Amino acid sequence: MEKVSLQIPNKAEYLSSLRLLVSGLLTNHSVDIETMEDLKIAITEGCNIALELNCKDEIDIEFIFDEGNLKIEIGHICEKDINEREELYLSTTIIDCLVDSSHIEKDRLYLEKNLK
């Protein structure tokens, strides 16, 4: 199991750097370009939710690579607020289409994708 943790300011201008990091991490794990693009979009949408809710001054992101599976945790998602914000429905729908599973629990967005 490999774990990579990152904390970025809760500002949109850091998302392009995050996407570059995601590309590098996934390249190291020989992920195909189509899956890589899907994951970059899903992670960006997850961070857009954190940006929109603005629960904290930073966004925590963890990537956990484990036997062909990738688990991504995006922190500081105000779970109680997300259900009240209809405009975030599109982001959650996009995420659900691009990963194998996703859910929000204890103010963290969990994404899972099989990389095999």
N, C-alpha and C positions, 0 to 999 in steps of 0.2 A: 504494500500500500504506500502510495506517495501522496503527500498533502502539501498544497501551496496556499498560503494565506496572503491576503492583500487588503489594505485599507486605503480608500481614496476619499478625497473631499467630496461632499455632496454637491458637486457642481458638474454641469453638463460637459464642460470642456475637457474633463478627464476621461470621458467615455471612449474617445478615439485611441488613447493610450491603452486603455483596458482591452479594446478589441485587438490591438497589436500583440499584447501579452497573451491573449487567448489563442491567437494564431500560432505563436511560438510554442506554447504549451502543447497544443494539439498536434503540431508538426512533430514534436519530440515523441509523441505517442503514435505516429504513423496514421493519423486520422485522415480519411479521404476529404477532399475539398468540399463536397456537398454537405457532409455532416459538419464540417468545420464552419461553413457559412450558416447553417441552421443554428448551431450553438452560439455563434457570435450574435445572431439576431435575438435569440432567446435571452441571453445574458444582458444584452443592451436593453431589451424590453423590461427585464427584471429591475435593472438599475433605473430605468425611466420611472418605474413605479415608486422606487425609493426616493427619487428626485421630486416627483410630484407630491408625495406625502410629506416629505421634508421632516421626518421624525427626529433625525439627529444631524450633526454637522459632518458626519462621515458615513461611508458605506463599507461594510465589511464583506469580503468575498472570499470563499474558500473553494478550492478545487481538490477533490479527492479522487485519485485514480486507483481503482482496485480491481484487478483481474478482468480487464476489458470493459469495466463500467466506469462512468464518470458521474460523480455526485457534485453538485454545485450548491453552495449555500450563500444566499445574499441576505445580509443582515440589515436590520433597522427598517423593517416593513411594518408599519403600524396596522396590525391585523384588524383591529376594531374600525379603523378608518377606511380600509380598502373596500369593504362591503358597502359603505355609504357613498362611494365615489363612482358614479356610473361611467364616467369617462375613462376609467381604468379597465373596464371590461374588455376593450379591444386588446390591450396589452396582455391580459391574462389568456385571452383566446388565442393570440399568436403564440404565446409560450406553449400552451397545451398542444398546438399543432406541430411543434418542432421538437419536443422532447418526449421521452417515453412516459414520464410521470412528473407531476409537479403538485405541490401543496404548500400552504402557508401554515406555520405552526410557531407559536411563541415568538412572534415578530420576525420570523425568518422565512424566506422563500426558498424551498427545496426543489431542485431540478435534478432529474436523473436521466441518463442516456447510456444505452449499451453501445459501445464503440466497435464491437466485432461485426 
